[in-house]
Amino acid sequence: MADRARRKRRRLSRSGEFDRVYREGRSHASRHLVVYSFPRADAESPRLGVSVGRKLGGAVERNRVKRLLREAFWSRADALPDGLDFVIVARPPAGELARDGGGKAIEEALGAVLEDAGLANSGGPA
């Protein structure tokens, strides 16, 4: 339970926080995902926001993709620099990726975007 509470604080929750990352952050994209990153003033652990639009599918599918993205992100969090806010936007093909390849495919797609952006090393989760 304490772990869940700690992660809750490591999320972006207000629309203003998302807007700041979108407007002032840097973006890196692939066919399935767009990752925005923006440095914060404090050097605390990374924070995450996830956005999945209706074009991806119904509510059940969108929520599954969001859950898979969060799991993939936090499994790589130790390799990410501190003091950054991240927003991950799932493009419609991400739904097909999640259906066909599951969490492993989502994790690989996210890892590839983070590595291309120079935000994580290629070691992946331990």
Helices and strands as residue ranges (DSSP letters): H 2-9, H 15-24, E 26-29, E 33-39, E 47-52, G 54-56, H 59-75, G 77-79, E 84-90, H 93-116
